[in-house]
Amino acid sequence: MIKILNFKDNKIFKDFFVYGLGTVLTKAIAFISLPIYTRVFLPEVYGELELFLIVGSLFAAFLNIGLDSSLSFFFKVGGNFDDKKTTTVSSIFIIITVWGLFIFLVASVILNTIDFSINQRKIYFYVLIIFFVETLISLLLNVLRLEMKSKKYTFYQVSNGLLSNVLSLSFVLAWEPTIEKLLLGRLMASAIIFPPLLFTNFNFFDFKKVGWKSIKLILLFGIPLFPAAFFNYVFNYTDRLFIQHYLNFEELGVFSAGARLSTIVSLITSSFTLAVLPHLLEAIDQKNNRFIKALQNNFFWIADLGIVLFFIFSELICFILLGENFRGVFVILGFYIIHPVYSAGYNLVSIGIWKSKKTYLSTLTMVVSCLLNIILTLFLIDFFGLIGVSISTAISSLFWIYLTAYISEKIFSTGMNQRSFLRDKLMLILSITTMTFLFSELDSKFIQYLSVSFVLLIFSLYTWKFNKKTILNLKTQINP
């Protein structure tokens, strides 16, 4: 009997732990620096830093234009090139470099026409250069990942994170506690990491193989994804703009610090996605639907349980990592972490869109979800403040994933049980809503955590009842 998940002699699990180790170490370094920044900078200064990074993320969204997805697809599956891997990497590197320099010049002209101080203008230039170099670094890291060179990937990933945080912290603590010095450290780290990483992937560069045919195919695949990436940017950062407009910089700083904490749960899910993607692409090519369905089912129940468990411990985590000024942010985390967690599972539910190359459908789902998020945020922020913003993000995120899965399954069915998915997500929302209410309204910590533990028990029993077969299959794969 063929097992549903043989994981190629547990290759995925091996990659998962290697990628997971690298991601956890990188984020752990950032978490070590986070409590220092939240004690050095007041919430309103942290909010100002967030606005600078919002501009950088917008620049990165325009720079990417779907090229990360093009790399994954043409490197592993598509493309009728003579040397598929080399042509793909070389072509995308040229596109990013030329296009990046162009929009950098356009952004520079725009910044010079706006009434900024010299220091503000300098910081914005730092941000643009940082995100440009980091986009190239991301390209080179993804090449290592697609080649399944997980140890090299992890080495450079951890080195970049370590160097960035060490230099930024050193500049802030020993030189000057300002946003400019923090970003200068990040810029220098990127400049140091990029050359050796480029040399490591040098065998994938041969610009003689680059032609209009390869560039055209890559752009035709990637550009339809750009609106999706842009609206993903809008999805992720519009809430910050609304908070700054309807509330204040202090609330924005508190919210931004909480948003960074939400990545704790997404560490495992993102690591899983990084490890699985090359195998998932092969499964798509081989039409191995049983393998794909098993990956989907395991991701969903693990993600849901991880969200609930993280929320229970979020107050303690906020107090330890962020300090007293940011402690109250924990009440929004139950809802807010749903978005980064389920974003990590997007590839698992969009297989039909990828396989059919109808990437414009990704734009459609993101636009609709983005509009829903904006409408809900405008409505709920007046009633519930930051909690209302996080509720809007959670509902819109799950709607985005469900709509994507619905459309994708119509194109190419993997056997995903959409009714069970919807039922499970409604249970997740109900559990998080109940826990948020208990944390917000009950004064006694003992009664709070006793009640929340009861919610966890009910949710765990529910998960076991409806996912028992999936859980047991996973256990068999881990311990044959």
ROPAVEX-63525 format. One record per atom (N, C-alpha, C): x, y, z. Coordinates in steps of 0.1 Angstrom, whole numbers, plus 5000, padded with zeros to 4 digits. Example, Ala and Ser with C-alpha at 12.3 -4.5 7.8 and 13.67 -1.06 7.14 Angstrom:
# ROPAVEX-63525
513249435078
512349555078
513249675078
512849785071
513749895071
512950005079
# end
This chain:
# ROPAVEX-63525
500849885000
500050005000
500950125000
500650224991
501350344990
500950445001
501850495008
501450595019
501150725012
500250795019
499850925014
500951025014
501751015025
502851105026
504151025029
504850995019
506150935022
507251035023
506951165019
507851275020
509251245015
509251165005
510551134999
511651105009
511350995017
512250955028
512451065038
511351135041
511351235051
512151355047
512451375034
513251495029
512551625034
511251625033
510551755036
510751785051
510651675060
510851695074
512351745077
513251685069
514651735071
514851875067
514251915056
514352055051
513552145061
512452095065
511652175075
512452215087
513152115093
513852145105
515052235102
515652225090
516852305087
516352445084
515252465076
514752595073
514152655086
513452565094
512952615106
513952665115
515152595116
516152645125
516652775120
516852795107
517352925102
516453035104
515153005102
514153115104
513953145118
513953045127
513853075141
515053145147
516253115142
517353185147
517353325142
516953355130
516853485124
515853575132
514653515134
513653585141
514053605156
514753495162
515153505175
516053625178
516953645168
517853765169
517053895169
516053895160
515254015159
514454035172
513953925178
513253935191
514153975202
515353945202
516353995212
516454145211
516454195199
516654335197
515354415199
514154345197
512954415198
512654475212
512854405223
512654465236
513654585239
514754585232
515654695234
515154815227
514654795215
514154915207
512854965214
512054875219
510754925226
511054995239
512254985244
512655055256
513455185253
514155175241
514855295237
513955395231
513055345222
512155435215
510755435222
510155555223
508755565227
507855515216
506555475220
505655425210
505455515198
505455645200
505255735189
506455735179
507655725185
508855715176
508855585168
508355475175
508255345168
507255355157
506155435159
505155455149
505755535137
506655625140
507255705129
508155605121
508955525127
509755425120
508855335111
507655295116
506755215108
506455285095
506255415096
505855485083
506955485073
508255495078
509355485068
509355345062
509155245070
509255105064
508055085055
506955145057
505755135048
506155185034
506855295033
507355345021
508355245014
509255185022
510155085017
509454965012
508354925019
507554805014
506854835001
506354955000
505754994987
506754994976
507955044978
509055034968
509354884964
509354804974
509654654972
508554594964
507254634966
506154574959
506254614944
506554734941
506754774927
507954714921
508954684929
510154624924
509954474920
509154414928
509054264927
508254224914
507154294912
506254264900
506054114897
505954034908
505653894906
506853814903
508053864904
509253794899
509653684909
509253684921
509553574930
508753454926
507553474922
506753364917
507253314904
507653404895
508253364882
509453274884
510253314894
511453234897
511153094900
510153074910
509752944914
509252864903
508352924895
507752844884
508652804873
509452904867
510252874856
511552794860
511952804872
513152734877
512852584878
511552554882
511252414885
510352344875
509452424869
508352364861
508352414847
508152544845
507852594831
509152644824
508952694812
510052744805
510652654795
510652684782
511252604772
512652664768
513452694778
514752744776
515852634775
516952674768
517952574767
518552534780
518752624789
519252594802
518252664812
517252594816
516152654823
516552734835
517352674844
517652734856
518552864854
519652844846
520552964844
519853074837
519053044827
518353144819
517353224828
516653144837
515653204846
516253304856
517353254862
517953334872
518653464866
519353444855
519953554849
519053664844
517953614838
516853704833
516253784844
515853714855
515253784866
516153884873
517453854874
518453944880
518554064871
518554054858
518654174850
517354254851
516254194851
514954264852
514954344865
515254284876
515254354889
516254464889
517454444884
518454554884
518054674876
517654654864
517254764855
515954834860
514954754863
513654804867
513854874881
514654824890
514954884903
515555014902
516555024893
517255154892
516355264886
515455214877
514455314871
513555364882
512855274890
511955324899
512655394911
513855364914
514655434924
514855584919
515155604907
515255744902
513955814902
512855744899
511555814899
511255844914
511455754923
511155784937
512055894942
513255904938
514156014942
513656144938
513156154925
512556284920
511356314929
510456224932
509256244940
509656294954
510656234960
511056274974
511556414974
512256454963
512856584963
511856694961
510656654956
509656754954
508756774966
508856684976
508056694988
508756764999
508056835007
508656925018
509056845030
510156765028
510756695039
512056765044
512356735056
513656785061
514756705055
515956765056
517156695050
517356555057
517056545070
517256415077
516156315072
514956365071
513856275066
514156225052
514656315044
514956275030
516056175030
517056195038
518156095039
517655955044
516755955053
516255825058
515455755047
514755835039
513955765029
514955705018
516055775015
516955715006
517655595012
517955595024
518455475031
517455355029
516155385031
515155285030
515055225016
515055315006
514955264992
516155174988
517355214992
518555134989
518455004997
518055005009
517954885017
517054785010
515854825006
514854735001
515254684987
516054764979
516554724966
517554614968
518554634977
519554524979
518954404985
517954414994
517354305001
516454224991
515954284980
515254214970
516154124962
517354174959
518354094952
518853974961
518954004974
519353904983
518253794984
517053834984
515853744985
515953654972
516153714961
516253634948
517353524950
518553554954
519653464955
519353354966
518653394977
518353294987
517253194982
516353244974
515353164968
515953064958
516953094951
517653004942
518252884951
518852914962
519352814971
518252724976
517052784979
515952704984
515452614973
515252664961
514752584950
515652474946
516952494949
517952384946
518052294958
517152314968
517152234980
518452234988
519252344987
520452354994
520152425007
519452355016
518852415028
519852465038
521052405038
522052445048
522652575044
522952585031
523552715026
522552825027
521252795024
520152895026
520152945040
520152845049
520052885064
521252965068
522452925063
523653005067
523553145063
523253175051
523153315046
521953385053
520853315055
519653375061
520053425075
520653335083
520953365097
522053475097
523053465088
524153565088
523653705085
522653715076
522153845072
521353895084
520553815090
519753865102
520553905113
521653815116
522553845127
523253975125
523853985114
524654105111
523854235111
522654225105
521754345105
521354395119
521054295127
520654335141
521754385149
522954315148
524154355156
524554495152
524654525139
525054655135
524054765139
522754735137
521754835140
521754865155
521854755163
521854775178
523154845182
524254815176
525454885180
525455035177
524855065165
524755205161
523855285170
522755215174
521755285182
522255305196
522855205202
523255205216
524655275218
525555265209
526855315210
527055445203
526255475193
526455595185
525355695188
524155665183
523055765185
521755685184
520855705194
519555625194
518555695185
518755685172
517855745162
517455635152
516355665145
515955585134
516955575123
517655685120
518655685110
519755585112
520255585125
521355485128
520855345127
519655315131
519055185130
519055135116
518655215107
518555185093
519855175086
520855255091
522155255085
522855115088
522555065100
523154925103
522554825094
521254835091
520554735083
521154745068
521454865064
521954885050
523354835049
524154855059
525554805059
525554645059
524654585066
524654445067
524254385053
523354445046
522954395033
524054405023
524854525024
525954545015
527054435018
527254395030
528254295033
527854155029
526554115030
526053985027
525953955012
525554055005
525254044991
526453984982
527654034983
528753984975
528953834976
529153774988
529453634989
528253544985
527053594987
525853524983
525753524968
526153634962
526153634947
527153534941
528353534948
529353434944
528953294945
528153264956
527753124958
526753074947
526053174941
525053134930
525653174917
526953194916
527453244903
527353154892
527253024894
527052924884
525752934877
524753004883
523453024876
523353154868
524553214866
524553344859
525253324845
524553344835
525153344821
524353444813
524753564813
523853674806
523753654791
524653564785
524553544771
523253464768
522753384778
521553314776
520253394777
520453514782
519253604783
518853664770
517553654767
517053714755
515653764757
515153824747
513853884748
512753774750
512953654745
512053544747
511853514762
513053494769
512953454783
512453564791
512853694788
512353804796
510853824794
510353804782
508953824779
508153714786
508553594786
507753484792
507753504807
508853544813
508953574828
508053684832
508053794824
507253914827
505753884825
505453804814
504053774812
503453684823
504353604829
503853524841
503753614853
504753694855
504853774868
504053894869
503953974858
503254104859
501854094863
501053994858
499653974863
499553954878
500753914884
500753894898
501054034906
501554134898
501854254905
500754324912
499554334905
498454394912
498054324925
498254184925
497954114937
498954144948
500254164944
501254204953
501054344959
500554434950
500354574954
499154574963
498054504960
496954504969
497254424982
498154334981
498654264994
499354365002
500154454996
500754575003
499654655010
498654695002
497554775007
496854705018
496654565017
496054485027
496854495040
498154485039
498954475051
499254615058
499154725050
499654845056
498554955056
497354935050
496355035051
495855055065
495854945073
495454955087
496355045095
497655045092
498555145098
498155285095
497855315083
497455445079
496155495086
495255405087
493955435094
494255455109
495055375114
495355395129
496055535131
496955565122
497655695124
496655815122
495655795112
494755895109
493655915120
493055795124
491955795133
492355795148
493455745150
493955735164
495155825166
496455775167
497555855168
498855775166
500055845166
501255775164
501555675175
501155705187
501455615198
500655485196
499455495192
498655375189
499255295178
499755365168
500455305157
501655235161
502455295170
503655225175
503355105183
502355105191
501854985199
501454875189
500654915179
500154815169
501254755162
502254835157
503354785149
504254695157
504454725170
505254625178
504554495180
503154505181
502454375182
502454295169
502454375158
502454305145
503754225143
504854285148
506154215148
506154085157
505454095168
505353975176
504553865170
503653905161
502853795155
503553705147
504853745143
505653655134
506153535142
505953535155
506453415163
505753285158
504453295157
503653175152
504053145138
504153255129
504453225115
505853175113
506653165123
508053105121
507952965116
507052885123
506952745119
506252725106
505152805104
504452785092
505252835079
505952945081
506752995070
507952895067
508552835077
509552745075
509052615068
507852575072
507152465065
506952495050
506452615047
506252655033
507452655025
508552715031
509852715024
510352575020
510152485030
510652345028
509752275018
508452305018
507552225010
507452264996
507652394993
507452454979
508152374968
509452344969
510052264958
509352124956
508952064967
508251934966
506851954961
506152064965
504852094960
504852114945
505852184940
505852204926
506052074918
506851984923
507051854917
505751774917
505051784929
503751714930
502751774920
502751904917
501851964907
502251904894
503451894891
503951854878
503551704876
503651624887
503351484886
501851444889
501051554891
499651534894
499351444906
500251464916
500151384929
499151444938
497851434936
496851504944
496751454959
497051324961
497051274975
498051344983
499251364978
500351434985
499951574988
499351644978
498951784980
497851794990
496851714990
495751714999
496251695014
497151605015
497751575029
498451695034
499251765025
499951885030
498951995034
497852005027
496852105030
496252075044
495751955045
495051915058
495951935070
497151895069
498051915081
498452055084
498552135073
498852275076
497752345083
496452315079
495352385084
495152355099
495152235103
494852205117
496052245126
497252235121
498452285129
498452435131
498152505120
498052645120
497052695130
495852635130
494752685139
495052665153
495652545156
495952515170
497152605175
498052635166
499152725169
498752865172
497752915165
497153045167
496553055181
495752955184
495052955198
496052955209
497052865208
498052845218
498852975220
499253035209
500053155209
499253265217
497953275214
497153385220
497153375235
497053245240
497053225254
498253275261
499453265255
500653305261
501153445257
500253515249
500753645243
500953755253
500153755264
500353865274
501753855280
502153735284
503453715290
504553745280
504353705267
505353735257
505453885255
504353955255
504454105253
505154175264
504854125276
505454185288
506954165288
507454045285
508854015285
509554085273
509054075261
509754125250
509554275247
508354335250
508054465247
508154565259
507954515271
507954605282
506554665285
506554735296
505254785301
504554875291
505254965284
504655065275
503854995264
504254865260
503554805249
502854675253
502654655266
502054535271
500654515267
499854615266
498454605263
498154555249
499154545240
498954505226
498454365225
498654285236
498454135234
496954105231
496054195234
494654165232
494254155217
495154215208
494854215194
495454095187
496354025194
497153925187
496453805182
495353765190
494653645186
494053655172
493553775169
492953795155
494153825146
495053915150
496053965140
496953855134
497353755142
498253655137
497653565127
496353565125
495753485115
496253515101
496453645099
496953685085
498353635082
499353655090
500653605087
500753455086
499953385094
499953235094
499353185081
498153235078
497553185066
498153235053
498853345053
499553385041
500653285038
501153225048
502253125046
501652995039
500252975039
499652865033
499052895019
499253015014
498653055002
498952954990
500252914989
500652824978
499852694978
499552654990
498852524991
497452524986
496752644986
495352654981
495252724968
496352754961
496252824948
496852744937
496852614939
497552524929
496952534915
495652534915
494952544902
495252674894
495452784901
495752904895
497252904890
498152844897
499452824893
499552734880
498852624882
498952514871
498452564858
497352644859
496652694846
497352824841
498352874849
499053004846
498053124845
496853114852
495953224852
496153304864
497353364865
497853434877
497053564879
496353614869
495453724871
494353704882
494053574884
493053544894
493553564908
494853564910
495353594923
495153744926
495253824915
494953964917
493453984921
492553914914
491153924917
490853894932
491353784937
491053744951
491653844960
492853894957
493453994967
492754124967
492254174955
491554304954
490254294962
489554184960
488254174967
488454174982
489454094986
489754085001
490254215006
491054284998
491554415003
490454515005
489554514995
488354604997
487554575009
487354445011
486654395023
487354445036
488654435036
489454475048
489354625050
489354705040
489254845041
487854885047
486854825041
485454855046
485254815061
485754695064
485554645078
486454735088
487654775083
488454855092
487854985095
487355055084
486655185086
485455175095
484755065095
483655045103
483955015117
484854915119
485154865133
486154945141
486955025135
487955105142
487355205151
486155255147
485455355156
484855285168
484455155167
483755085178
484755015187
485854955181
486654875189
488154915189
488555025182
489955065182
490854965175
491954935182
492954845176
492354695175
491554655184
490854525183
490054515171
489354625167
488554635155
489354615143
490554675143
491554665131
491954525130
492254455141
492754315140
491654225136
490354245140
489254165136
489054175121
489154295116
489054315101
490054245093
491354245098
492454175092
492154025092
491753975103
491553825104
490453775094
489253845095
488153805086
488553815071
489153925068
489553945054
490553845049
491553805058
492553705055
491953575052
491053525061
490353395059
489453395046
488853515044
488053525032
488953515019
490053575020
491053575008
491453425006
491853355016
492253215014
491153125009
489953145015
488853065011
488453094996
488453224992
488053254978
489053204969
490353214972
491453154964
491253004962
491052934973
490852794973
489652754964
488552824966
487352794958
487652804943
488252914939
488552944925
489552834920
490552814927
491652724923
491052574922
490252534931
489652404930
488752384918
488152494914
487252484902
488152464889
489352514890
490252504878
490952364878
491452324890
492152204891
491952144905
491152044906
490751994919
491851904926
492151944938
493051854946
492351774956
491051784957
490251714966
490051784979
490451914980
490251984992
488851994996
488551965009
487151975014
486852125019
486252195010
486052335012
485052355024
484052275025
483052285035
483652265049
484552165050
485252145063
486152265066
486852315056
487752435058
486952555063
485752575058
484952695062
484452665076
484052545079
483552515093
484652535103
485852485100
486952495109
487352645112
487352725101
487752865103
486652945111
485352905110
484352965118
484552935133
484952805135
485252765149
486452845154
487452865146
488652945150
488253085154
487453145145
487053285148
486253295161
485353195163
484453195175
485353175187
486353095187
487253075198
488053195201
488653255191
489453375193
488553495198
487353505193
486453615198
486153595213
485853465217
485553435231
486753475240
487953435235
489153455243
489453605244
489253675233
489553825233
488553895243
487353845243
486353905253
486753875267
487153755270
487553715283
488753795288
489753815279
490953895283
490654035285
489654095277
489354235278
488454275290
487554185293
486454215302
486654165316
487354055318
487453995332
488654055339
488554095351
489654165359
490554055365
489953955370
490753855377
491553765367
492953765369
493753685360
493453535362
493153495374
492853355376
491653315368
490553395369
489353355362
489553365347
490353475343
490753485329
491253365323
492353315329
493153205323
492453065325
491653065336
490752945338
489752925326
489153045323
488153045313
488753015299
489953085297
490553065284
491052925282
491552855293
491952715292
490752625288
489652665293
488452585290
488152595275
488252715269
488152745255
489152655247
490352655252
491452575245
491052425245
490552375256
490152235257
489052205247
488052295246
486952265236
487552265222
488352365219
488952375206
489852255202
490552205212
491452085210
490551965207
489551945215
488651835213
487951845199
487551965195
486951985182
487951945171
489251995173
490251965163
490551815162
490551745173
490751595173
489651525166
488351565169
487251495163
487151505148
487451625143
487351645128
488651625120
489751605127
491051585120
491751465125
491051375132
491751255138
492551175128
491951145116
492551065106
493851135101
493751265098
494951345094
496051345104
495651365116
496651365127
497351235129
496551125128
497150995130
498050955118
497650995106
498550975094
499851045095
499851175100
501051255102
501951185113
501351135123
502051075134
502750945128
502150875120
502650755113
503950795105
503850905098
504950945089
506150985097
505851055109
506951095117
507650975124
506750885130
507250765137
506650645130
507250595119
506750485111
506650355120
# end
